[in-house]
Amino acid sequence: MTIDLPSHGPALRSPFVGSVVHAIAILRYLGPMPDGRGVNAIARDLGISPSSCFNLVKTLAAERLLLFDPATKRYALGPGIAELAQPSRGENILSAAAPAMRDIADRFDVACGLWRLAASERLILVALSESVAATRIHMVVGQRQPLYAGAAGRAVAAATGASHSSIAAGIAAVRWQENPDIEHYVTELETTRRRGWALDRDQLLRGVTSVAATIGTADGAARFVLSCTMFSGQHGDDMISAIGEATREAAGQLTRMDRNISNPVAPG
């Protein structure tokens, strides 16, 4: 596949800056590719030298315009694109979520993450707030996980009303450390819908417990998930329920905020 660079008359003469043109070309190229592409493929298809391409994608990733998947070594569009594309909406979901995430992380000594649903049916961690504890669970912005994995996956499955067959296929694709029974998983979704938050205890990762709740956007779709991750045994059942409720409340506030920004009430 070959993508032509934008033509502005004689090739890249002043006042056009070659590195800027190449950076924009990379963003346009990756737009229709939710699963991303590796540096060599990007460089080859766009006619950019591999070393220059590497420096460009690293810079774009540092500015959150691209996300890097360390497992596949691929780059895809990052959350910074949405921030640039929606200035009229004021605070976007990422900046709006930051105070609530910090509060929950500090209050309950957990790692609070914001996940985005990707078109590739995976969840991408786009923001993270960690406690100050010396020992904590290692999470990295940009990491991905299968759509129905863990508490975040259960929250998505419950919110989207996924069919029994798609759930069965989805959980079969996850590398669980303790495989959930499909019927029990489906029953858990009913509990998740009723109380507003999902729970995974030792199944995705042994020794790790997580809770999660979806954030609905203005069009009613669930495109983000707020999660809290902690060591199993760190908190008792009552405290886990309190964390779940705090996560649900924060997700609900972000849902209402997004809808108010997208659909402002006209002055009377």
N, C-alpha and C positions, 0 to 999 in steps of 0.2 A: 504494500500500500504506500502510495506517495502523496504527500500533501504539498501543494505549491505555496510558497511564501507570498504574502501580500505584495502586490506590485505597486510601486510608487515612482515610476519612471526609472531612470538610471539606477542600477543596483546599489542600494544602501548608501547613496551619497548624502552628504550633509544636506538638510538637518536631521536625517533619519539615523537612529543609533542601532547598529546591527544587533547588539545583545538584547535590546528591548524588543525589536522585531521578532527575534528568535524566541524570546520568552513568551510573547503573545501567541506565536505560532504553536508552541508547546501546549499552552492552555486550550487553544481551539482544537488542537489535535486530540487531546485527552477528553474533551467534552462528551463525545458519544461513547466513551469507553469506561463504563463503571468499574470494570475489573482492572483497569490500568494497563500500563506497558512498561517494559524494562528500559533502562537507559540506552542500550545498544539499538533496540528497535526504534526508539524515538529518534535517535541520532540518524540512523539509516534512512528512515522514512522522510525526515525533514531536511536531510542534507546538511546536518550540523556535525562538526567534528565531535567524536565521543568525549574528549576532555572538556570541551566547551559545554556540551550538553549536560555532562555530569555536574559541572559547577552551576549551571542554570537551574537544574531541577533541585539541587541541594538548597540553593537560595530561595526558590519558590516554596519549598517545603518548610524552610525556616520561617517564612512569612505566612505559613498556613494556607497558601494557595494550592499546594499539593499535599497529599498524604502518602507516606512511604510505608509499604507493607514489608516488614523484614522477612516474613516467611516466603513470599513470592518474589521479592526484590523488584516489585513493580510500584510505579507512581500513578496515582489517580487524583482527580480534582479534590481539593480540600475545603474545609468549612469557610476559609477566608474568601472564597469566591462568593458565597451567599452574603457575607458581610458587605462586600463591595456592591453587590447587585441590588441590595435592598436598603439603601440609605434612608429612604423616606419612612421606613417603619421604625425609626429610632433604634432603641436597643434591640438587637437581634437575640435569638434564643440562647446563644452561647454566652454573651455578656450578661444577659438577664439571669441566667442560671447560676453564674459564679458566686454571688453572695449566699444564696441558699445552699449551694454545695459546700462552701467553706463552713457555714454554720453547722450543717449536719456532720461533716467530717470532724470538726472540733468537739461538738457536743457529745458524739457517740464513739469517738476514736475509731473511725472507719475510713475506708477509701470510697469516696463518692464520685461516680463516673457518669458522664453524659454520652450516650450511644446514639448514633444515627443509623437508620435503616438504609442500606445501600440497595441499588437496583439488582445487584448480584445475589440478593437474598442472604446477605451477611450483615452483621452489626459491626460498626466501626466506632471505636472509642475516640471521641473528638474533644473531650475536655475531662480533666481529672483534678480532684481536690483531695489531698491526703492528710491524715492526721500527723501530728508531730511525734508520734511514738517511735522509739528507736527501732522496734521490730514491726515491720508492716508488710502487707502483701504487695508484691511488685506488679505494677501495671504501667503501661506505656501508651501515651496518646498515639493513635494510628494503628494500634493492634486491632485485629479482627477476630470474630468468632461466628460460628454458624447461627443462622437466624433463630432457631428454637433452643439454643443452648442456655443452660443456667436459669437464674431468676429473670434476667432480661428477656430471654427467649420465651419463657412462660408468659410474661407480661404481654409480649407481642402477640403470641398465639391467642391469648384470651381477648385482647382488644380487637383483633382482626377477624375473629370468628373463623379461624382456619378449619378446614374439613378434617375429618378423622384420617383420611388417607394421606393428606399432605402433612399432617402432624407425624404420622407413623414414618413417612419417608424422611421428614426433617430430622427427627430425633435419631433415626438410624444412621444419619450422616455425621452425627456428633461423636467425638471421642470422649465418651463419659468414663470416669473412673469407677462409677457404679451405675450401670445401665438402668434407667427407669422403666417400669412396666407401662406400656402404652395406655392401658385402661386407668391406671392410677394417675398418670400424667394428665389425661383428659379430665379426671375427677378434680385434680388440683386446679385446672383452669376454671372450673365453676367456683371454687373457693376464691380464686384470684379475682374473678369478676365481682363477686359479692363484697369482698372487703377492700378491693381497689389496689392491692399490691401482691406481688408474687414472691415465692420463697424457694430457694434451692439450698439444701443442706447436705454437703458431702458427696453430691452426685456428679456434678461437673468436675470438681476438684476435691479430692479427699482432704478433709481438714479445713475446708473453706465453706463459709455460709454467705449467701447473698440474698438481698431483697431488691425488688425493682417495681417501678410503676411507669406507665407510658405517658408521654406528653402529646396531647392532641393539637394539631395545627388548625389554622383558621378554616380550612375546608373539611375539618372533621377527621382527617386521616391521622394515624399514629406514626409519626416519622422519627420521633426521638424517644429514648428510654432513659430514665434516671435510676441509677442503681447504687446500692451500698454493699461493700464487700468487707468481710471481717473473718477472723479465725473462728472456726467452730469451737465452742466452749468459752469463747471470750465474753459472751453475754448469755444470760438466761432467756427463757422463752418470753417472759414479760418484757424484757428490754428489747428483744428482737421485734416483738409486736409494736413497741413504741417507735423503733427505727422504721418499721414498715409504714406506720401511720405518718411519721414525719416525711418520709419519701413520697407517700401519696399526696399529702397536703402541698408539698413543694411542687410536685408535678402538676397538681390541679391549678395552683397559682400561675405557673408558667403557661399552662393551656389558656387560662383566661386572659393573661397578658398578651399572648400572641394574637388571640382573636380580637382583643380591643385595639391593638395596634393595626391589624389588617383591616378592621371594619370600624373605624372611628365614628362616633355619633356626631352628626352635624349639629352645630350650635342652633338653638331654637330662636 
